[in-house]
Amino acid sequence: MISNQSYAKIFEEFAELLELKEEIPFKIIAYQKASRSIGDLSESIEDIYRRKGLKGLLQVEGIGESIAEKIEEYIKTGKIKELSKLKQQFPQSEIEYLKIPGVGPATAKILFQNFGSGSIRDLSTKLSREGSKFFKPKSLKKILKGIENYKNLGERMLLDEAIELSRPILKFLREECGAHKVEAVGSLRRRKETVGDIDIVATSEHPQKTIDKFALYPDFLEIVSKGPVKLSAILRNSREVDLEILRKDEYGSLLLHFTGSKQHNVSLRSLAQKRGLSISEHGIKNEKTGKTILCSEEKDVYDALGLDFIVPELREDRGEVQAAFDKKLPDLVKLEDIKGDLHLHSNWSDGSASIEDLARKALELNYEYIAISDHTVSLGIARGLDKKKFLSRRKEIEKVQAKYKKIKIFDSCEVNILADGSLDLSDDLIKTFDIVTASVHSSFNQNKQDMTRRIIRAIEHPFVNVIGHLTGRMLNKRPGYEADWEAIFASAKKENVLIEINSFPIRLDLPDYLISEAKSKVRFIINTDSHSLGQLDNMKYGVWNARRGWLEKNDIINTMDLLACKKWLNR
């Protein structure tokens, strides 16, 4: 089984190739819509097909008969013939150029026509020499920056894709292979924003039988290696899966070792050495007596070292070992602490769900409040609203609010921070909203000084409550822009403006290290930035990111009940 994100990428590639082919726009849009819809699903698209067949696929928003048949073809054969034929119509380099952040089909075509085939690294050299003949300075600079960003992008999966990919594998191990204590380890268990391979550990009464049965997992393309307690395989989507069966009496120390991080494990070893102990993945040895303490649980390792238990999200060697020794580890925020989601997009702008649908979904999540935060007028690509449309939307919010009295629906907007730091709605309209989130959506290439000035001007606006997805990063697509974060956090503290932790898996913005840096300076809000109903379930990714940044419940505004939240917003 491959993940929804993998299917989303397949149909995104379809759309790009159709655009290269100069197909009719509605066909391109259909594939783009299908890509977004599949990526937004909370249930596996393959599970939907296996339960309900083509009829089930056709019930998914954005999937028509033709695309449903292509999904079925991929599930059955591992490929789509039409996509393969489409790829053959273009030189490989032209397709490769589409991987450059910021380069669309039109630019890719110009690049190939004028610079021919070759690697993206070669293209960078050619552009530096002759690019000015074909592109204006601003466009050329953008392409070169995109190539530089491409070089820095890894082949790691986003966290949501890794979790989705690992879920059926772990289930197969538990239910079909006789494995116990099954855990995905490494950066996945630490909930890092991106993950490399899927690494799994487990215990078993009969390791060889478990390995033999696991080798029959239906989505394995190739078994790389197989032994009495280990197996390494390649999935259909080219990702690697590694399993190791561990001894029960050593499970805790081995689980800790494989979870990492490497730096955290080194810190534990250093502490152990100071106490005359030697710690390894097999246990803790007393150097004087030669006696080894076996650790069947992770907690046993920390207990033996005199430390409080350190949760996986904190194991990055950022002071957690000392904090555990001093009994000063934070009481980290939990998903169940969240009382509401204050950044949701409805079908008034570029969301797919109605305001009523969003309210119903929020009630299912036991939320006390939500905010409908549609885009504003200058973001045309997202069907941003002008004053007239916002006033019409307000009437719908009031109508839905009258029907659903158990949840508060805040009237909100996500206003654009323009290049000079001004906002794209008039103050007369902005001041009428319950909550105003201000975000950067354009001019990402400003220098550090200008970007800092731009964001601070927005923070100082009297009606702004929240700064959304502050660094502007898109994981595996573009890095965040440069700014003086210390100055921005100081300004946010002075103006009582919240900093958003955006739960959208491709953003996870703020990054965890900046959350740690800002913890003592600002208050936060965790939002999903949802554009569909399924995306409201992404709140867990924001919470995990907040935990990696050492945040506690009191650091986050939307852990407050409705009364306290309203009181804070009205300050």
Buried (B, 14 or more C-beta within 10 A) or exposed (E): BBBBBBBBBBBBBBBBBBBBEEBEEEBBEBBBBBBBBBBBBEEBBBBBBEEEEBEBBEEBBBBEEEBBBBBBBBBEEEEBEEBEEBEEEBEEBBBBBBBBBBBEBEBBBBBBEBBEEBEBEEBBEBBEEEBEEBBEEEBBEBBBBBBEBBEEBEEBBBBBBBBBBBBBBBEBBBEEBBBBBBBBBBBBBBBBBBBBBBBBBBBBEEBEEBBEBBBEBEBBEEBEEBEEBEBBBBBBBEBBBBBBBBBEEBBBBBBBBBBBBEEBBEBBBEBBEEBEBBBBBBBBBBEEEEEBBBBBBBBBBBBBBEBBEBBBBBBBBBBBBEBBBEEEBBEBBBEEBBBBBBBBBBBBBBBBBBBBBBBBBBBEBEBBBBBBBBBBBBBEEBBBBEBEBBEEBBEBBEEBBEEBEEBBBBBBBBBBBBEEBEBBBEEEBBEBBBBBBBBBBBBBBBEEEBBBBBBBBBBBBEBBBBBBBBBBBBBBBBBBBBBBBEEBBBBBBEBEBBBBBBBBBBBBBBBBEBBBBBBEBBBBBBBBBBBBBBBBBBBBBBBBBBBBBBBBBEBBBBBBEBEEBBEBBEE
